[in-house]
Amino acid sequence: MDQPTSPSEQTPTIPPHGPTTDPSRVATMFVVKLVVMALLLGFGEAYLAHIEWGMGLQTTIATVAGAIAQLFDGSIKRVGHQMLSGDTSLIVSLECTALYATALFCAATIAYPARWVDRGIGLLVGVIGVAMLNVVRLVVLALVAGWSARLFDFAHLVLMQWFLISCIAPMWLAWAIWATKRERAAVQG
């Protein structure tokens, strides 16, 4: 006599990334793609710095951050890509634009095994989200420079770097979870 089978044995489930994809292979390929893309983006940013590209981006970010910082401290001024706060001049260099953090977010989004429409949404969310977080970071640094120059180095080198990373990583993770759920829903229904 045949043994009754459970419903899960009767209906094969399809993994979210295709019928024959091993999850460890998906994870390995994600990491390999991410590392390769991050290296390429790092070389790209180094090249952009070498040719002194980005002054428009630097000035735009300094303008936005300076205007917001002035709402909190009217003595903060902006000249070109610099913000003047107290006796401190904050120069918004190419590294201060969060260009690499944005590129890394985008690299992780592109490398992640998701549908391309969801990757496009992730890229949009990442570019806008990282830009907004970076402006917050620069506003806080301008305020710290004006209020306590002694704390500026710690805030610049440690605290605000931590802030940026600790906000960007969960933002990407939230997108990846969202994209995975959408893909699973598309496969099932």
C-alpha positions, 0 to 999 in steps of 0.5 A: 500500500502506498504511503500518503504523501504530504502536500509539500512532497506533492508540490515542488517548490521553486527557489526564488532564483530559479529551479536549479540555483543553489543558495550557496552559489547565489551567495558566492556569486553575489559576493564575487560580483560585489567585490569586482564591482567595488574594485572597479568603482574604487578605481573609477573614483580614484580616476575622477579625483586624479582628473579633478572631476567633481567640483560641481558636485562638491559645490552643490552638496556644500550649497545644500548642506550649508543652507540647511546648517544656516537654519540652525546656526546663522553664522555658517557661510558657504563659499564655493565648495567650502563651509565656514563655521566659526574659525573652521573651514570645511572643504567639501572634497570629492571624498565628502560627496559620499560618491564611493558609498553611493557607488558601493550601494549601487554595486551591491544592488546590481550584484544582488539577484533580483529582478531588474525593475527592482534593482532600478528602484533600489538604485534610485532609493540608494542614490537619493537615500545616501545623498540625503544621509550625506547632507545630514552628515555634513550639516552635523559636521558644520555645526560641530565645527562651529560649536566645539572645534575640539570635537570636530576631528572625532566627529569627522573621522569616527562618529559621522563615518559610523553614522553613514555606514550604520544607516546605509547598510540597513537601507540596503538590507531593507531593499534586498528583503523587499526585492526578495519578497517581490520576486518570491511573490512573482514566482508563486503567483 
